[in-house]
Amino acid sequence: MIMPVYQVRDLAGQISLVEARTTEEAKRLVCKRRGIRPDDYWVGTRTMTARRIKEEGN
């Protein structure tokens, strides 16, 4: 099964594309890549938004 791709944006406007099962997992993966603790109040997952990108052809 192909994993969906999510666009994750933080408060600074940085955008990352991540393959994940859920929006929460996508946010956590971005935190891991950037070396941020997911539960950090100021820059963790609560400050990010994740949107599923539609696959072409579906």
Secondary structure, 3 states (H helix, E strand, C coil): CCCCEEEEECCCCCEEEEECCCHHHHHHHHHHHHCCCCCCCCCCHHHCEEEEECCCCC
